[in-house]
Amino acid sequence: MTVRKSVAALSAYPISPVTRRDKLRLDLNENNFGCSPRVLQALANPDRWDVSAYPEYGELYKLLSSRSGLPANHILVTNGADDGIRCLMQVFIEDGDSVVLTDPGFSIFNIFAQAAGAQLVKIAYQPDLRFPFEGFLEAAKAAPKLIAVVRPDSPTGGLISRKQLISLLEAAADSVIVLDETYHHFLGESCVDLVSKYRNLIVLHSFSKAYALAGMRIGIIYTNPAFIQHFRKVNPPFSVNGLAVVAAEAALADDDYLHEVVKVVTSEKTRLIDEFAALGIAAINAPANFLLLNVGAESDDIHARLLAEKIIVKNLNKIPLLRGHFRVAVGPPEANDRFLAAMREIGKPGNR
Ligand SMILES: Cc1ncc(COP(=O)(O)O)c(C=O)c1O
């Protein structure tokens, strides 16, 4: 039995078999505030048909439509943004099509693009970690099938400006442009409105980060109705489960909670940058819910010591450009303090 060559050549996204539940999880940019209490209330007392009947999405689409300003036929909910990426690669990519993306970048794009048969065109970040816009403009000249942009980007924290994005949409009018806005709440700005103007634009959102619903698996695709119709052909009809719908609706009803999370993450990032500076560790402030910390040549060792303290951070040491760096999710002050205290201890003379 043979599997598709494009799939056989790939490695799956690495998921550790070891539990993360007993640890301080700073590695996957989850929201360590947890979800709004209103979400838990709604989930604690669901209508039995939310469990027993196939889910209905009408109300959720109405809410998303009024938030985004786009009619409901421009929207598709998916089983996380990840599954939206799989879905759109399946719809657009044929063997040998080129897909333009950043290096480093969010690896799910690489995996699903290649699984669909794409040739990757990687635009490298430079040491200043500025979004490599010029490289994208250059690559657009070859009319690639699809261009993926993450705004704000992970793990670099790079940011394409709205103006640059518009230039790219116009320069690459025959390419599909995917704009992943998973972290947009922390940036405080979205370009989803551009969907009504540019037919080649697909915007992805997620409930996993600012809304803290990563366990529920809900993503959103916003694009023109013709693309949505194609996506529906490859997206299972009930891919978002009934309780996830309940959770998403409750989360959307609690804007105060969302704003509080974003406010505290923003102020905590500033505080942590100063605290780390005092430890001699330079921090880069990503316009998302994470910081990049340059912990230096001993990063593998520090990573292991943190793990022994039940703290998990994303070790970026294998990425040449980010050697010696960690990516750490910023959450509530208690979580950040626990991480800081561990870093102080590790940094003490004799402990390193
Ligand atoms: C840029 C980016 N896009 C998408 C995702 C995945 O989102 P979801 O949990 O909705 O699948 C992540 C998760 O870390 C991400 O960093």
The ligand as an SDF file (V2000), in Angstrom:
LIG
                    3D

 16 16  0  0  0  0  0  0  0  0999 V2000
   -0.4850   31.6720   13.3900 C   0  0  0  0  0  0  0  0  0  0  0  0
   -1.3930   30.6100   13.8990 C   0  0  0  0  0  0  0  0  0  0  0  0
   -2.4300   30.2240   13.1460 N   0  0  0  0  0  0  0  0  0  0  0  0
   -3.2880   29.2640   13.5690 C   0  0  0  0  0  0  0  0  0  0  0  0
   -3.0930   28.6330   14.8040 C   0  0  0  0  0  0  0  0  0  0  0  0
   -4.0140   27.5350   15.2150 C   0  0  0  0  0  0  0  0  0  0  0  0
   -5.2690   28.0280   15.5860 O   0  0  0  0  0  0  0  0  0  0  0  0
   -6.4040   27.0060   16.0250 P   0  0  0  0  0  0  0  0  0  0  0  0
   -6.1670   26.6370   17.4520 O   0  0  0  0  0  0  0  0  0  0  0  0
   -7.6670   27.7980   15.8220 O   0  0  0  0  0  0  0  0  0  0  0  0
   -6.3380   25.8260   15.1130 O   0  0  0  0  0  0  0  0  0  0  0  0
   -2.0190   29.0120   15.6110 C   0  0  0  0  0  0  0  0  0  0  0  0
   -1.8050   28.3460   16.9060 C   0  0  0  0  0  0  0  0  0  0  0  0
   -0.8470   28.5110   17.5840 O   0  0  0  0  0  0  0  0  0  0  0  0
   -1.1530   30.0230   15.1430 C   0  0  0  0  0  0  0  0  0  0  0  0
   -0.0910   30.4040   15.8790 O   0  0  0  0  0  0  0  0  0  0  0  0
  1  2  1  0
  2  3  1  0
  2 15  2  0
  3  4  2  0
  4  5  1  0
  5  6  1  0
  5 12  2  0
  6  7  1  0
  7  8  1  0
  8  9  2  0
  8 10  1  0
  8 11  1  0
 12 13  1  0
 12 15  1  0
 13 14  2  0
 15 16  1  0
M  END
$$$$
